[in-house]
Amino acid sequence: MQKFYSDEVGPFWPSGREHLDNEYRSLELPIDPIKAPPFAMRLNWDVDAFVAYLGTWSAVQRYRKSKGEDPLPAFAERLKLLWGDQERVVSWPLYLRVGRLQ
């Protein structure tokens, strides 16, 4: 997954994506930070639902437009071998920067 995210479609992420990748830590905010509890989204998906979700990524959309081809079929083929037929829990973190105004 990391190889697909970083190497295959990575160059096609729009600018600003680095803020999400570093959990917004690089943003200078005029706040006194407050530690936020961790949050995550969790869903039960089969491999086809997961691949469909990947197709919504802006980097995948931009890859398609730039190269005139779709990076998902080859990745989906490799992923299906590992995933199997069952549903799996798909989880991703939701990042927050919380604080009081200075």
N, C-alpha and C positions, 0 to 999 in steps of 0.2 A: 504494500500500500504506500509506504513512504517513497519508494522508488518512483511509482506512478505520480504521486503528488509533487515530488521535488524535481525529478529528472525528466519525466516524460511530458508533463503538462506544466511543470514549474515555471519555465520561461514565459508562459502565457498568462500568469496571474497579473491582474492590474496593479499599478503602483498603490501602495498603502497596505497591501496584503501582509507585509512584514510586521505591521502592528498587531495583527491577529496572531501571527506566528510567534511573536514574542510576548503574547498575552497582554498587550497594550502597555508593557513596562517602559517602552521608550518614549511614550507620550509625556510631555511636560504638562502637568496640570497644576493649577493653583489651589491645591487641596492638601490638607493634613490627612494622610492615608489612614484608612480604617481597614483592617483585615476582613475580607469578605469570605463567607463560607464557600466551599467548592460546590459548583452546580454542574450537572451533566444531563444531556438528553439521552434517553435510552428507548430504543424501539426494537421490536422483533421483526426481522426482515429475512426473506429468502434472498438468494443471490441476485435474482432478476430485479427485485425492488432496490437493492443496493446499487446495482449498475445503473438503473434508471435515475437514481439520486445523483450519482456521479455525473451523469449527462447534464445536470442542471448547473454544474460548477461553471463559473465564468471562464476559468482557464480552459476547460474542455471546449466551451463554445468558441472561444478565441482561437484555440488550436484548429478547430474545424474550419473556421473562416480563413485563417492564415494559410493553412497547408492544403485545404481542399480535401481533407480526409479525416476520418474519425479514429481517434486513438482508443476508443472503448472496446471494439470487438476483440482485438488481440489481448488486451488486458483482461476482459471478461472471460475469455477462454482459459487463461492461466488461473484466474481467480476461482472459477467453477471447479477446477480440479482440487483445489484446497478446501473450498467451502462445503462441497457436498450438496445433498438435496434438502437438508433440514433448514429450518429457520435458525438464525443466530441473533444474539443480542448485539446490536450496533449501538455504540456509545461514543459521544463526543462531548468535550467540555464546553461550557459556556463561561467566558471570562468576563470579569467585572473589575473595574477600578472604582473603589468607593472611598469617599472621604468627606471631610468638612471643609467648606471654603475658608481660605486663610484670611 
